């Protein structure tokens, strides 16, 4: 930890990647999580923090511990993997956080995708609070094209509505590239991730217009009003709303798990992280186009090049830039967040 950043009570605290891992592990072990969950959760949180995704980084430890204290997650749950069909693998997370369940189901998902060309992993009965792109990148490193999505709780109003019904329902996509970082996007179907609004509240700042409404259905820039009494809004109006409903269906009833409204009912007002299912789809270009796979995948590079020639940014470019910068220089956490996290480890 760099002493130069600790000069005052409000100064940031700069940590290396290894120090971030150490801090995560200390907190999770102290709170009673089993070692497989400690490692899987630490991997996901540190990856997000290093990539500059602050709303899904170490800040999430606060929500993890709060969810645990309110009985909303099983800290030592052992996932059960079930081979249900030629292209389907299911993992019952048994009330634990999803990253450990994903790790347990990953080998079978990869094997099935390579055997059949396409396969799906359905994670049931999990608690979710981490970025999907972490899982997507694991699959692109295997040379697979991947999609992941999940419902959450009823945080967002459908377009034209005013009351929370849908989840923020993130969706992520990954495309492997042989000589470059994979093309990956991961975004909520709400105008912004819920964690970002939580960070605005923590910092005492007003949120931008268009992110949410208050209890009366009128637009609100008060993060507390939106989170506690109102509703978040979808991005792209009816388009984001339709995508959110699609995710509710394919990552809910299709895999035998909860809609966001059912997850909220399951929470019973405890304010815990969402309990639901997750759907991951993996596709193997080598199985789909055979000997011509490298040629066809190479054609994607023309598209990426033409996008950049117009001065447009490829998805995740800023995240990859932040990764390289933070691996070299360390990651700065606010003093208040650092202190809150250290308290959880003591």
Residue pairs with C-beta under 8 A, 6 or more apart in sequence:
1 13
1 14
1 15
1 16
1 19
2 14
2 330
4 14
5 11
5 12
5 13
5 14
5 332
6 13
9 335
10 335
10 336
11 335
12 332
12 333
12 334
12 335
13 332
13 333
13 334
13 335
13 338
14 329
14 330
14 331
14 332
14 333
15 23
15 330
15 331
15 333
16 330
16 331
17 46
17 50
17 326
17 327
17 330
17 331
19 330
20 45
20 46
20 49
20 50
20 58
20 331
21 42
21 46
23 58
23 341
23 342
23 345
24 38
24 41
24 42
24 45
24 46
24 58
24 61
25 38
25 39
25 42
26 345
27 61
27 65
27 341
27 344
27 345
28 37
28 38
28 41
28 42
28 61
28 64
29 35
29 38
30 344
30 345
30 346
31 64
31 65
31 68
31 75
31 344
32 68
32 75
32 76
33 41
33 68
33 75
33 76
34 75
34 76
36 100
36 103
37 75
37 76
37 77
37 96
37 97
37 99
37 100
40 97
40 99
40 100
40 102
40 103
41 64
41 97
41 99
41 100
41 130
43 99
43 134
44 56
44 99
44 130
44 131
44 134
45 56
45 57
45 58
45 60
45 61
45 130
46 57
46 58
47 131
47 134
48 54
48 56
48 57
48 60
48 130
48 131
48 134
49 57
49 58
49 326
49 331
49 333
50 322
50 323
50 326
50 327
50 331
51 319
51 320
51 322
51 323
51 326
52 318
52 319
52 322
52 323
52 326
53 131
53 319
54 199
55 193
55 195
55 196
55 198
55 199
56 129
56 130
56 131
56 193
56 195
58 333
58 337
58 341
59 195
59 198
59 199
59 337
60 129
60 130
60 195
61 341
61 344
62 340
62 341
62 344
63 129
63 273
64 73
64 97
64 129
64 273
65 344
66 271
66 272
67 73
67 127
67 129
67 270
67 272
67 273
68 75
70 270
70 271
70 272
71 270
72 127
72 267
72 270
72 272
72 273
72 275
73 95
73 96
73 97
73 127
73 272
73 273
73 275
74 94
74 95
74 96
75 96
76 96
77 93
77 94
77 95
77 96
77 100
78 94
78 96
79 91
79 92
79 93
79 94
79 96
79 100
79 101
79 104
79 105
80 91
80 92
80 94
81 89
81 90
81 91
81 104
81 105
81 108
82 89
82 90
82 91
82 92
83 89
83 108
84 90
86 112
86 115
86 116
87 112
87 113
87 116
87 118
87 119
87 120
88 112
88 119
88 120
88 122
89 105
89 108
89 109
89 112
89 119
89 120
89 121
89 122
90 105
90 121
90 122
90 123
90 124
90 255
91 101
91 102
91 104
91 105
91 121
91 122
91 123
91 124
92 101
92 124
92 125
93 100
93 101
93 123
93 124
93 125
93 126
93 127
94 125
95 125
95 126
95 127
95 275
96 126
96 127
97 126
97 127
97 128
97 129
97 130
98 123
98 126
98 127
98 128
98 130
98 278
99 130
99 134
99 135
101 123
101 126
102 121
102 123
102 135
102 278
102 280
105 121
105 123
106 121
106 138
106 139
108 121
109 119
109 120
109 121
109 139
109 280
109 282
110 139
110 142
110 144
110 282
112 119
112 282
113 119
113 144
113 282
113 283
113 284
113 287
114 284
114 286
114 287
115 287
116 287
117 283
117 284
117 287
117 288
118 281
118 282
118 283
118 284
118 288
119 281
119 282
120 279
120 280
120 281
120 282
121 279
121 280
121 281
121 282
122 255
122 256
122 257
122 277
122 278
122 279
122 280
123 277
123 278
123 279
123 280
124 255
124 256
124 257
124 277
125 257
125 275
125 277
126 275
126 276
126 277
126 278
127 272
127 273
127 274
127 275
128 150
128 152
128 273
128 274
128 275
128 276
128 278
129 273
129 274
131 172
131 186
132 148
132 149
132 150
132 170
132 171
132 172
132 186
133 172
133 174
133 184
133 185
133 186
133 316
133 319
135 146
135 148
135 172
135 280
136 146
136 148
136 172
136 173
136 174
136 182
136 184
136 186
137 174
137 182
137 184
139 145
139 146
139 174
139 280
139 282
140 146
140 174
140 175
140 176
140 182
140 184
141 176
141 182
142 176
142 282
143 176
143 284
143 285
143 286
144 174
144 176
144 282
144 283
144 284
144 285
145 174
145 175
145 176
145 282
145 283
145 284
145 285
146 172
146 173
146 174
146 280
146 281
146 282
146 283
147 171
147 172
147 173
147 174
147 280
147 281
148 171
148 172
148 278
148 279
148 280
148 281
149 169
149 170
149 171
149 172
149 247
149 250
149 251
149 278
149 279
150 167
150 169
150 170
150 247
150 251
150 276
150 277
150 278
150 279
151 166
151 167
151 169
151 247
151 248
151 251
151 252
151 258
151 259
151 260
151 263
151 274
151 276
151 277
152 167
152 168
152 169
152 170
152 194
152 260
152 263
152 274
152 276
153 167
153 260
153 263
153 264
153 267
153 274
153 276
154 164
154 165
154 166
154 167
154 260
154 261
154 263
154 264
155 164
155 166
155 167
155 168
155 190
155 194
155 231
155 232
155 260
156 164
156 165
156 166
156 167
156 168
156 169
156 189
156 190
156 231
156 232
156 233
156 234
156 244
157 163
157 164
157 165
157 166
157 213
157 231
157 232
157 233
157 234
158 165
158 166
158 234
158 241
158 244
158 245
159 233
159 234
159 237
159 238
159 240
159 241
160 238
160 241
161 231
162 213
162 217
162 231
163 217
163 231
164 230
164 231
164 232
164 264
165 231
165 260
165 261
166 189
166 234
166 241
166 244
166 245
166 248
166 260
167 244
167 247
167 248
167 260
167 263
167 274
167 276
168 188
168 189
168 190
168 193
168 194
168 232
168 244
169 188
169 189
169 190
169 243
169 244
169 247
169 248
169 251
169 260
170 186
170 187
170 188
170 189
170 193
170 247
171 186
171 187
171 189
171 243
171 247
172 184
172 185
172 186
172 187
173 184
173 185
173 186
174 182
174 183
174 184
175 182
175 183
175 184
175 300
176 182
176 297
177 183
177 300
177 301
177 304
178 297
180 304
181 316
181 320
182 316
183 300
183 304
183 314
183 315
183 316
184 315
184 316
185 315
185 316
187 193
187 235
188 194
188 235
189 234
189 235
189 240
189 241
189 243
189 244
189 247
190 211
190 232
190 233
190 234
190 235
190 240
190 244
191 210
191 211
191 212
191 232
191 233
191 234
191 235
191 240
192 207
192 211
192 232
194 227
194 232
197 207
197 211
197 212
197 223
197 226
197 227
197 232
198 223
198 227
200 206
200 207
200 223
201 223
201 224
201 227
202 337
205 223
206 221
206 222
206 223
207 221
207 222
207 223
207 226
208 221
209 219
209 221
210 219
210 233
211 221
211 226
211 232
211 233
212 219
212 220
212 223
212 225
212 226
212 227
212 230
212 231
212 232
212 233
213 219
213 220
213 226
213 230
213 231
213 233
214 220
214 222
214 225
214 226
214 229
214 230
215 225
215 229
215 230
217 230
220 226
220 230
226 232
234 240
234 241
234 243
234 244
248 259
248 260
250 279
251 257
251 276
251 277
251 278
251 279
252 258
252 259
252 260
252 262
252 276
252 277
253 259
254 279
255 277
255 279
256 277
257 276
257 277
258 266
258 275
258 276
258 277
260 274
260 276
263 274
263 275
263 276
266 275
267 274
267 275
285 293
285 296
285 297
286 293
289 296
304 314
307 314
308 314
333 341
